[in-house]
Amino acid sequence: MDVAEMTLPDEVPEENAAPSALRRFRSDALAMTGAAGVVSLLAAAIAAPLLANGRPLLMTAGDGTVSLPFLRTFFAPDSPEYLIEQAFNYALLLLPLLGLWRLLTRSRHRLRQVGGWGLALLLLVPFLMSSPKLDRRDYRRLAAERNARAWFAPIPYGPFEVVAAPYETPSARHWLGTDEIGRDVAARLLYGARVSLAVGLGATLLALVIGTAVGLAAGYWRGWFDLGVMRLVEVVMCFPTFLLLLILMAILSDRKFEQSILIVIAVIGLTGWIGLTFLVRGEVLKQRVLPYIQSCEVAGIPAWRTMLVHLLPNISGPILISFTFGVAGAILAESGLSFLGFGVQPPTASWGSLLRQASEDPLTYWHMTVFPGLALFWALCSFNFTGEGLRKALTPR
């Protein structure tokens, strides 16, 4: 036998990193539990208008007329945070349509890509052309007066409707009870999931972009540039988040800016990138001295291309892990700010604001403590378990 054809007995064929990491993740029961929790949380938040809605999903009159009363507020929600509501409603329409389009164009990859982008752009039109319109009609009484049949969501109440007495305990009519002014807690929990996910994902994504960019640049160029950048990072690290949030809230409330979720996302994101910067810088410093980076420099590849195309993929594992843990931290930060009254402003539903309503007497208003607390516990455990599973899968022994 030729020497070139011989292999050592203990030689193991090289394995693609992505499938092996996915296999390790799937074999971890705790990681799969966390991933299932994240998926269920996303599904509940996206499908909130179909699960809790004070307007009928379908109504048929005695003369045979069919209407969809919920549809107008689906494209133009009558909510102070209508941008976030529109984003989740857009996802509720887009995801099933993309899945159906993928099945129809299974063997045509090019058509699938172009058609998917076209479908996504086309769906934006009704959202951009619709404007919020206040609709306070009682559709239950309206259906009874017109002798019409109305099909409501499983929870037939919206997050802003006052439908019962304050602080009612759970019952067959209100599964999780009512809040301090008589709004259904189950409906507000579902829409509060949208707030938590919007803040968690949005703020963490903003922090990820800033932290990765600063860490990449500081670690790659090193020297005086690294020294100056890291001193500025330490200055930003000392700036109090609560003070910045209070200043922005005061300024923007005077200007009648009602998108408080966007303010919370900006503040948490702009103050939460420090830890990721240190992590990315440390990973870049380790990769910076390896031969493939030196080969890129010898070949004359621009620095920006070396960082984005060659360096960034090799440090993406720790960044992805940090992202999942960061989402959990941002959700907890938003809930804490809303509990103190500095976060998402009423009447928008928020888990932190629901917990705050029970602070006067947590034992008497136990349902206002237990159910929002369980929702918050569920979200944090799901993202933390997923992050821990990714850490084990991407950094095996």
C-alpha positions in Angstrom: 0.0 0.0 0.0 1.2 3.5 -0.9 2.3 5.6 2.1 0.2 8.5 0.9 -3.0 6.3 1.2 -2.3 5.2 4.7 -4.3 6.8 7.6 -3.6 6.6 11.3 -6.0 4.5 13.3 -7.0 7.4 15.6 -7.5 9.9 12.8 -11.0 11.3 12.7 -12.4 12.8 9.5 -13.1 16.5 9.7 -16.7 17.3 10.4 -18.7 20.3 9.4 -19.0 22.6 12.4 -22.6 23.7 12.0 -24.3 20.2 11.8 -22.3 18.9 14.7 -23.1 22.0 16.8 -26.8 21.6 16.0 -26.7 17.9 16.9 -25.1 18.7 20.3 -27.8 21.4 20.9 -30.6 18.9 20.1 -29.1 16.3 22.4 -29.3 18.8 25.3 -32.8 18.4 26.9 -32.5 21.7 28.8 -31.5 23.6 25.7 -34.4 22.1 23.7 -36.7 23.1 26.6 -35.5 26.7 26.4 -35.8 26.7 22.6 -39.4 25.5 22.9 -40.1 28.2 25.4 -38.7 30.9 23.1 -40.7 29.6 20.2 -43.9 29.5 22.2 -43.3 33.0 23.5 -42.8 34.3 20.0 -45.9 32.5 18.7 -48.1 33.9 21.5 -46.8 37.4 21.0 -47.2 37.3 17.2 -50.7 35.7 17.3 -52.0 38.0 20.1 -54.8 39.6 17.9 -56.1 36.1 17.1 -56.0 35.0 20.8 -57.3 38.1 22.5 -59.4 40.7 20.7 -62.4 42.7 21.6 -63.5 42.9 18.0 -65.0 39.9 16.2 -62.7 38.0 13.9 -65.8 37.3 11.7 -69.4 38.6 11.8 -72.3 37.6 9.7 -75.5 39.8 9.6 -79.0 38.5 9.1 -79.0 39.7 5.4 -76.0 37.5 4.7 -73.4 40.3 4.9 -70.0 39.1 6.1 -67.5 41.4 7.7 -64.1 41.2 9.5 -64.3 43.9 12.2 -60.8 43.2 13.5 -59.1 43.7 10.2 -58.8 47.5 10.2 -57.2 47.7 13.6 -55.0 44.8 12.5 -53.3 47.1 9.9 -53.7 50.3 11.9 -53.8 49.4 15.7 -55.5 52.0 17.9 -52.6 51.8 20.4 -50.1 54.4 21.5 -47.3 52.0 20.5 -48.8 51.3 17.0 -45.4 50.8 15.4 -44.5 47.8 17.5 -48.1 46.5 17.1 -47.8 46.9 13.3 -44.4 45.0 13.3 -45.9 42.0 15.1 -49.0 42.0 12.9 -46.9 42.2 9.8 -45.0 39.1 11.0 -48.3 37.3 11.7 -49.2 37.7 8.0 -45.7 37.3 6.5 -44.5 34.1 8.1 -47.4 31.8 7.0 -47.3 33.3 3.5 -43.6 32.8 3.2 -44.0 29.2 4.3 -46.7 28.6 1.7 -44.6 30.3 -1.0 -41.7 28.1 -0.1 -43.8 24.9 -0.5 -45.1 26.1 -3.9 -41.6 27.0 -5.2 -39.7 24.1 -3.7 -37.7 23.3 -6.8 -37.2 26.9 -8.0 -34.7 28.5 -5.7 -34.3 31.7 -7.7 -38.1 32.3 -8.0 -38.5 31.5 -4.3 -36.0 34.2 -3.4 -37.3 37.0 -5.7 -40.9 36.1 -4.9 -40.3 36.1 -1.2 -38.8 39.6 -1.2 -41.6 40.8 -3.5 -44.2 39.3 -1.1 -42.6 41.0 1.9 -42.6 44.4 0.1 -46.2 43.9 -1.1 -47.5 43.2 2.4 -46.0 46.5 3.6 -48.5 48.5 1.5 -51.7 48.1 3.6 -49.7 48.9 6.8 -48.2 52.0 5.3 -51.5 53.2 3.8 -53.6 52.7 6.9 -53.8 55.2 9.7 -54.9 54.6 13.4 -58.6 55.2 14.0 -60.2 55.1 17.4 -63.0 52.5 17.5 -64.8 52.1 20.8 -67.9 50.2 19.6 -69.3 47.4 21.7 -69.4 44.6 19.1 -71.2 42.2 21.5 -74.1 44.6 21.9 -74.0 45.5 18.2 -74.2 41.9 17.2 -77.2 41.3 19.5 -79.0 44.5 18.2 -78.5 43.5 14.5 -79.3 39.8 15.1 -75.9 38.9 13.8 -73.5 36.1 14.6 -70.1 37.1 15.8 -67.0 34.8 16.2 -64.6 36.2 18.8 -61.1 35.2 19.8 -60.7 32.8 22.7 -60.2 35.8 25.0 -62.9 38.2 23.7 -61.3 41.3 25.2 -58.7 43.8 24.1 -55.8 45.0 26.2 -57.4 48.4 26.7 -61.1 47.5 27.3 -62.6 48.0 30.7 -64.9 45.0 30.9 -65.4 44.2 34.6 -64.9 45.5 38.2 -61.3 46.2 39.3 -59.2 43.4 40.7 -61.6 40.5 40.0 -60.0 37.2 40.8 -59.7 34.5 38.0 -63.1 33.1 36.8 -64.6 31.4 33.8 -65.2 34.8 32.2 -61.8 36.3 33.0 -59.3 33.4 33.1 -56.6 35.4 34.9 -58.8 38.1 36.6 -58.8 41.8 36.0 -56.4 44.7 36.8 -56.8 47.9 38.8 -59.4 49.4 36.4 -61.1 46.3 35.2 -59.1 45.3 32.1 -58.6 41.6 31.4 -55.2 40.4 32.7 -54.9 37.5 30.2 -55.3 39.9 27.2 -52.8 42.3 28.7 -50.3 39.5 29.4 -50.4 38.4 25.7 -49.9 42.0 24.4 -47.3 42.5 27.2 -45.3 39.7 25.6 -45.0 41.9 22.5 -43.5 44.7 24.6 -41.1 42.3 26.3 -39.9 40.7 23.0 -39.7 44.0 21.2 -37.5 45.5 23.9 -35.5 42.4 24.4 -34.8 41.7 20.8 -34.6 45.4 19.7 -32.3 46.6 22.5 -30.0 43.5 22.3 -29.7 43.8 18.5 -28.8 47.5 18.9 -26.2 46.7 21.6 -24.9 43.8 19.5 -24.3 46.0 16.5 -22.5 48.8 18.5 -20.6 46.4 20.7 -19.4 44.2 17.8 -18.3 47.2 15.7 -16.4 48.9 18.5 -14.8 45.6 19.7 -13.8 44.6 16.2 -12.1 47.9 15.5 -10.4 48.1 18.8 -9.1 44.6 18.7 -8.0 44.7 15.1 -6.1 48.0 15.0 -4.8 47.8 18.6 -2.1 50.2 19.8 -3.1 53.8 20.5 -6.5 53.4 18.8 -7.4 50.5 21.1 -6.2 52.5 24.2 -8.3 55.5 23.3 -11.4 53.6 22.3 -11.4 51.5 25.5 -11.0 54.6 27.7 -14.1 56.1 26.0 -15.9 52.8 26.6 -15.1 53.0 30.3 -16.6 56.5 30.4 -19.8 55.3 28.8 -19.9 52.4 31.3 -20.1 54.8 34.2 -23.1 56.7 32.8 -26.3 55.8 34.7 -29.0 54.1 32.6 -31.9 55.3 34.8 -30.8 59.0 34.6 -30.5 58.8 30.8 -33.9 57.2 30.6 -35.5 59.9 32.8 -33.9 62.7 30.8 -35.1 61.2 27.5 -38.6 60.5 28.9 -38.9 64.1 30.1 -37.7 65.6 26.8 -39.8 63.5 24.5 -43.0 63.6 26.7 -42.8 67.4 26.4 -42.7 67.0 22.6 -45.8 64.7 22.7 -43.8 61.6 21.6 -45.9 58.6 22.6 -43.6 55.7 21.4 -42.2 55.0 24.8 -41.1 51.5 23.7 -38.7 53.0 21.2 -37.2 55.2 24.0 -36.7 52.1 26.2 -35.2 50.1 23.4 -32.8 53.0 22.6 -31.7 53.6 26.2 -31.2 49.9 27.0 -29.4 49.3 23.7 -27.2 52.4 23.9 -26.1 51.5 27.4 -25.9 47.7 27.2 -23.2 47.2 24.6 -20.2 47.6 27.0 -19.9 44.0 28.0 -20.1 42.7 24.5 -17.4 45.1 23.4 -15.0 43.6 25.9 -15.9 40.1 24.8 -15.5 40.8 21.1 -12.2 42.7 21.6 -10.8 39.7 23.6 -11.8 37.3 20.9 -10.4 39.5 18.1 -7.1 39.8 20.0 -6.8 36.0 20.0 -7.6 35.7 16.3 -5.6 38.7 15.3 -2.2 36.8 15.6 -3.3 33.7 13.7 -1.8 33.0 10.2 -5.0 33.6 8.3 -5.3 37.2 9.3 -1.6 37.8 8.5 -2.3 36.2 5.1 -5.1 38.6 4.5 -2.9 41.6 5.3 -0.1 40.2 3.0 -2.6 39.7 0.2 -3.6 43.4 0.5 -7.2 42.7 1.5 -8.9 45.9 2.9 -9.2 46.0 6.7 -13.0 46.3 6.6 -13.2 43.1 4.4 -10.8 41.2 6.7 -12.9 42.1 9.7 -16.3 41.4 8.3 -15.6 38.4 5.9 -12.8 36.6 7.6 -12.6 37.6 11.3 -16.3 38.1 12.2 -17.4 34.5 11.3 -14.7 33.0 13.4 -15.9 34.9 16.6 -19.7 34.6 15.8 -20.2 31.8 18.4 -19.5 33.9 21.5 -21.5 36.8 20.0 -24.6 34.5 19.4 -24.4 33.2 22.9 -24.1 36.7 24.3 -27.1 37.7 22.3 -29.4 35.1 23.8 -28.3 36.0 27.3 -28.6 39.7 26.4 -32.3 39.3 25.4 -33.1 37.9 28.8 -31.3 40.8 30.5 -33.1 43.4 28.4 -36.5 41.8 29.2 -35.7 41.9 32.9 -34.4 45.5 32.6 -37.6 46.6 30.8 -39.8 44.9 33.4 -37.9 46.6 36.2 -38.1 50.0 34.6 -41.9 49.6 34.0 -42.3 48.4 37.6 -40.7 51.6 38.8 -42.8 53.7 36.4 -39.9 54.7 34.1 -40.4 52.2 31.3 -43.2 51.6 28.9 -46.0 54.1 29.7 -49.7 53.4 30.3 -52.1 52.3 28.9 -49.7 50.0 27.0 -49.6 46.5 28.6 -46.3 45.5 30.2 -45.4 42.7 32.6 -43.6 45.1 34.8 -46.6 47.5 35.0 -48.9 44.6 35.9 -46.6 43.6 38.7 -46.6 47.2 39.9 -50.4 47.2 40.2 -50.2 44.5 42.9 -47.5 46.2 44.9 -49.9 47.9 47.3 -51.2 44.5 48.6 -49.6 41.5 46.8 -51.5 38.9 48.9 -54.9 40.3 48.2 -54.2 40.9 44.5 -52.3 37.7 44.2 -53.3 37.1 40.6 -51.6 40.3 39.6 -48.4 39.0 41.2 -48.5 35.3 40.2 -49.4 35.4 36.5 -47.1 38.3 35.3 -44.3 36.9 37.5 -44.7 33.5 35.9 -44.7 35.0 32.4 -41.5 36.8 33.3 -40.0 33.7 34.8 -40.9 31.7 31.7 -39.3 34.2 29.3 -36.1 34.6 31.3 -35.6 30.8 31.8 -36.3 30.1 28.1 -33.7 32.5 26.8 -31.1 31.6 29.5 -31.6 27.8 28.8 -31.2 28.5 25.1 -28.1 30.5 25.7 -26.6 27.9 27.9 -27.3 25.2 25.3 -25.7 27.3 22.6 -22.6 27.8 24.8 -22.3 24.0 25.3 -22.9 23.3 21.6 -20.5 25.9 20.2 -17.7 25.4 22.7 -17.4 21.6 23.1 -14.6 20.0 25.1 
